[in-house]
Amino acid sequence: MNVTFRNAIRGLAVSGLALVAACDNPPQLDYDMRHHLNGFSTAEAARLATADRPAPDNRGVISYPNYQVAVAQRGDTVATLAARIGAEPAALARHNGLRVNDRLRDDEVLSLPTRVAEPSPATGAATTGPIRPSTDIASLAGGAIDRAGASSVQTTTLAPAAAAPAPAPSGTEPARHRVQRGETAYTVARLYNVPVAALAEWNGLDSSYTIREGQYLLIPVASAAAAPAPAATPTRTEPPGAGSPTPVPPSAAKPLPEEKTVPVAAAQTAANATPAPDIGQKEVPQSNAAMSYPVRGKVIREYAKGRNDGIDIQAAPGTPVGAADGGQVAAITSDAEGNHVVVVRHDGKLLTIYSNVTKIAVKEKDTVKRGQKIAEIPGGASPYVHFEVRKGLESTDPLPYLQ
């Protein structure tokens, strides 16, 4: 009986295909079933799109201002990779939680404990030096303040920089994450809001997305063509009474509970005995630090004189970015990549700079108080604020001001 049933189904299927083939205008088949998926959208995938990892030089070195990494080739061990790039094998292995003779996967990424010779045309690179941001924030802020003078602030289009004979490569330095015990590639990807496949591609992970304790992972940066976050779907309003149960009316046969009343004089006495809390004031913990953190989060990049002129603090997208101290908004501008930059002038010829922010909440010449919201953390693959403290135009480590 089962055989007969299967033969009947097979016959119906063959007949159906023959009818479709015999039609002059056969119907269009919805092969990917997209027509039947209500609300199907690729907007989220586009928003999380990431750029390709920069190509290494012939040695396998990718260089950034704050660190360097090396990309393994087929058949490499830690020792052979170290010999090719000019690093000390034992230090390279120890820095990455490996042993000197461990075999590496093709395209696996290792973090370098110390810097090696910079990529150059001699090592197969198109340009010379580390990959740097395409715009200098100090130039933006300093130019805006110099043009402003003591009393007014105006922003103008920056003049193009003079062509250099050996230009440095430009791009975005990705954050690095050191794997802690118990973490997986999926938890790290969720932490930084990036696709786990992109995390694997940037770091040369295997098909099982295996990571190890102590391993450094490069966090993919957002693609320039990444779409903005989709708008919230309008809330559907149900007509009155629809979708909610109708309460059962009280039975007339069951008496209502006895009502207890309190004399007016007694109620007033009780109200006067306990003062009402003041809900209009919110207590803010006091700090003896010279400045407060613009956001509370994880410092993912520390200050390094000449390489990173501030610190990067990661926080959830939409988190308010507050002024580190009271002062006046000296300039609001943008860098060449469209990232907003806010400069606040403080007493003692101090400047604080806030970049990679969105939804600016202040205007030039505004007086701001310590902790007052000036912007928000952006969404996408780079949810952090770059924060700098400068004496005049000279950068200084922000941490002593914050602790």
Phi, psi and omega in degrees: 000320178296320179296317179299319180296317179295320179296324179294317178297317180297321179295320177296320180296316179296319179297319180297317179295324179295321179295319179296318181293329183282343182290144176292323180236082183297147181292152176283125182273135181271080189297321185270004176062014183295328182299333185265358180262098181296131177080011180296133182209145175258012184297319182294320178296321179293322181295327182266012180298140181241155179283164175287149176293140178302148180283135177283169174280187184297334178282339185103010186269133168243127188243132174237166181301326186257349180194168174230152174230161177233138181258125183286152175253167183302130179087359181291147161245173178301321183293314182292323177295317179299319180295322183291324184263353179082035178251164179276118188304314183296319180293321178296317179295313182297321182296333184249013178068035182234178172250159187300322184267006179297135178277139183256152175284152174299128179079008177291143185255130174243141176275140182267130181289329176225158183284143173251182181304137183293148174301147181202172175304332178292335179256013177093008178270151181287330182227180185246139174096178181287161176284120183242156173304145185287349181226136179272116181297324180299321178295319179298308183293314182296319179296319180295320182287320178299320179289336184287323186076200185274339190238339183223159181232128175224145177246138179227166180292131182290141176290142179297143180289149179293144182294133179263149181293328180230083185293145176275147178295146181246156180166193180249127178284120181286152173291153175248144178233128176265125187292130176260162181300133179093349180280152174236170177299327181291318180292324178293318179298319178292324181300320183257004177059049176233155177295139181294330178295321178293321177300318179294318182294319180293333187246004178065039179285160179281180185294341178267004180057043182283131174231163183232156178298134181089352180286141174267131178244133171280133179267118183304143178267157183290145175289147178296336181264011181299137183280151176292163180300137181295149179292150181295139179291130180302139180286130179280128181262121179280147175296155182305131177090343183280132175082359179238138182291146178275124181294145178284126181294149179295146181284136179291339181283341182259121183292150177290152178296151182293130182278132179255126181247151179243130178303149182299318182297319180293322179295320179294322179297317179294323180293323181286338184289325182241112180294143180289139179292147179272100183277356179279346181249135177243121184289128179252125180299136182277148179228141178272359180292153179296328179222161176254154178298137177296328172216158173264116181190196183265129176281110184262345173219129182264167180289137175216110185307126178083346180242319176219110189278009178201204176234151175253125182245119181273139177207169182294142177306137181090354178295132179296139174257120185257156176294133181292335178199167179294146180176201180235138178291112184272327183200147171228119184213189180221152175272183185294339180268005178086006178281134181288146177228126178243130180243128179242131179265134180238173176296158178074024179059033177264144174235143168242140184236133182235114179233170187060049179236168180220170178052062181300129185253006181229170177236161177301143181078355177296141171269127182242151177261163178300127180087352181293138181294129176241341181191191178225160175288134181284164174271197179084204186272359182230067181276078180208164173245135174267119188241129179232150170238130182230140170262104192069242175248007181269122181288151178217158182296122181289335189301319177300333177282339186262349187247000000 
